[in-house]
């Protein structure tokens, strides 16, 4: 499976530059996917090491044959635990390209896309237990309302949740095609595909506990980075970006930043980029997925 078919890496040069790679350092690509970012990092390493994490077994097909590279098939929330198994306690840089890969979207049987008919699955880890079908057919109305409202920012989340509960009493939701057909009557006219995408995003985030996993990974990243080490994160929706932005700016996900007696900010990371970096028009034209991407770069204090 070629990388161009599997997934086109977003803001490749900006990410590599953001890592400020030490040729003999230790780096982690926590979202290996098609391996585009990892292959670029390897070009800048001499005696250094690179670990690639991905919970999706399909990513195994893209692993480079390089003795400096180690693939770990695991959720990135467990980054600290798995690195310890390899005797690694500190690293020089961590890269995360969040969200979903082009390959996962384009594989009908995975159930991520509104364009194909497939099972309502949406598991990034195919051995995971919870599926989108389970969520739609078993979650109580209040929980569905919360998921669609918070994770999908769906305006009529309450109405949709009520309708799903009423509909499934007669017939269970089974396929993506059947579900999008049901969604049509709740979508704003002319904005059907945006509505479908919001609902599917909400389900995907719930199925994979994406926000919980992201929080755990980010906190582990802060611990793992050497002083002067870099954290480079690309996010694709406001929920992800808010967590990354707050952690860099405040050292925590919520609340105000704490200060010492002299008014200095008490936070472990220092922003390298001023605000979020976005892809240029040329890249967006070449890779539409880059349109919603926001890149943030931070450095661990104490160097």
Residue pairs with C-beta under 8 A, 6 or more apart in sequence:
1 58
1 61
1 62
1 103
3 9
3 34
3 35
3 36
3 39
3 62
5 103
6 33
6 34
6 35
6 61
6 62
6 101
6 102
6 103
7 33
7 34
7 36
7 101
7 102
7 103
8 34
8 36
8 102
8 286
8 287
8 289
9 15
9 34
9 36
9 37
9 40
9 97
10 97
10 234
10 279
10 283
10 287
10 289
10 290
10 293
11 234
11 277
11 279
11 283
11 290
11 293
11 295
12 36
12 37
12 40
14 277
14 295
15 37
15 40
15 95
15 97
15 232
15 234
15 295
16 37
16 40
16 41
16 44
18 230
18 232
18 272
18 273
18 295
18 297
19 27
19 41
19 93
19 95
19 230
19 232
20 93
20 230
21 27
21 41
21 44
21 45
21 48
21 92
21 93
22 48
22 92
23 44
23 45
23 46
23 47
23 48
24 45
24 46
24 47
24 48
25 45
25 48
25 91
25 92
25 93
26 48
26 49
26 50
26 51
26 88
26 90
26 91
26 92
27 41
27 45
27 48
27 49
27 50
27 51
27 91
27 92
27 93
27 94
27 95
28 50
28 51
28 52
28 53
28 79
28 83
28 91
28 93
28 94
28 95
28 224
29 37
29 38
29 41
29 50
29 51
29 52
29 53
29 95
30 53
30 76
30 79
30 94
30 95
30 96
30 217
30 221
31 37
31 53
31 54
31 76
31 95
31 96
31 97
31 98
32 38
32 52
32 53
32 54
32 59
32 62
32 63
32 71
33 54
33 56
33 59
33 62
33 97
33 101
33 103
34 59
34 62
34 101
34 102
34 103
35 52
35 59
35 62
35 63
35 64
37 95
37 97
38 50
38 52
38 64
38 69
39 64
41 50
41 95
42 50
42 64
42 66
42 68
42 69
45 68
47 68
48 68
48 92
49 68
49 69
49 70
49 88
50 68
50 69
50 70
51 69
51 70
51 71
51 72
51 83
51 86
51 88
52 63
52 69
52 70
52 71
52 72
53 72
53 74
53 75
53 76
53 79
53 82
54 71
54 72
54 73
55 73
55 74
55 75
55 76
55 124
55 125
56 101
56 104
56 124
56 125
56 126
57 73
57 126
57 127
58 103
58 104
58 107
59 71
59 73
60 71
60 73
63 69
63 71
70 86
72 82
74 82
75 125
75 213
76 96
76 213
76 217
77 212
77 213
77 214
77 216
77 217
77 220
79 94
79 217
79 220
79 221
79 224
80 220
80 223
80 224
83 89
83 91
83 224
89 224
90 224
90 225
90 226
90 229
91 224
91 225
91 226
91 229
92 225
92 226
92 228
92 229
92 230
93 225
93 229
93 230
93 231
93 232
94 221
94 224
94 225
94 229
94 230
94 231
94 232
95 232
95 233
96 217
96 221
96 232
96 233
96 234
97 234
98 210
98 214
98 233
98 234
98 235
98 236
98 240
99 235
99 236
99 237
99 240
100 112
100 124
100 204
102 289
104 110
104 112
104 124
105 112
105 113
106 113
108 116
108 117
108 118
109 118
109 119
109 121
110 118
110 121
110 122
110 123
111 118
111 119
111 120
111 121
111 122
111 131
111 132
111 176
112 121
112 122
112 200
112 204
113 176
113 200
114 176
114 180
114 193
114 196
114 197
114 200
116 176
116 177
117 175
117 176
117 177
118 175
118 176
118 177
119 131
119 133
119 174
119 175
119 176
120 131
120 132
120 133
120 136
120 173
120 174
120 175
120 176
120 179
120 203
121 131
121 132
121 133
122 131
122 132
122 200
122 203
122 204
122 207
122 208
123 130
123 131
123 207
123 208
124 208
125 208
128 207
128 208
130 206
130 207
131 207
132 203
132 204
132 207
133 172
133 173
133 174
135 144
135 147
135 203
135 206
135 207
136 144
136 164
136 168
136 173
136 179
136 203
137 168
137 172
137 173
139 147
140 165
141 161
141 162
141 164
141 165
142 161
144 157
144 160
144 161
144 164
144 165
145 157
145 158
145 160
145 161
146 157
147 202
147 203
147 205
147 206
148 154
148 157
148 160
148 161
148 198
148 199
148 202
149 157
149 158
150 202
150 239
151 201
151 202
151 205
151 206
151 211
151 239
152 198
152 199
152 200
152 201
152 202
152 203
153 198
153 238
154 160
154 195
154 198
154 199
154 202
156 186
159 186
160 183
160 186
160 199
163 182
163 186
164 173
164 182
167 173
167 182
173 179
173 182
180 196
183 192
183 195
183 196
183 199
184 192
186 195
187 195
187 196
188 195
201 237
204 210
205 211
205 239
210 240
211 239
211 240
211 243
214 240
214 243
215 243
215 253
218 231
218 233
218 243
218 244
218 247
219 247
221 231
222 231
222 247
222 268
222 269
222 300
225 231
225 300
226 300
227 300
227 301
227 302
227 303
228 299
228 300
228 302
228 303
229 299
229 300
230 272
230 297
230 298
230 299
230 300
231 248
231 269
231 297
231 298
231 299
231 300
232 295
232 296
232 297
233 244
233 295
233 296
233 297
234 293
234 294
234 295
235 241
235 244
235 293
235 294
235 296
236 289
236 292
236 293
236 294
237 292
241 276
241 294
241 296
243 253
244 296
245 276
245 296
246 252
246 253
246 254
247 253
247 269
248 267
248 269
248 271
248 296
248 298
249 257
249 267
249 271
250 256
250 257
250 267
251 257
251 258
251 265
251 266
251 267
251 268
251 269
257 265
257 266
257 267
258 265
258 266
259 265
259 266
260 266
267 301
268 300
268 301
269 298
269 299
269 300
269 301
270 298
270 299
270 300
270 301
271 296
271 297
271 298
272 297
272 298
272 299
273 295
273 296
273 297
276 294
276 295
276 296
277 294
277 295
277 296
277 297
278 293
278 294
278 295
279 287
279 290
279 291
279 293
283 290
284 290
284 291
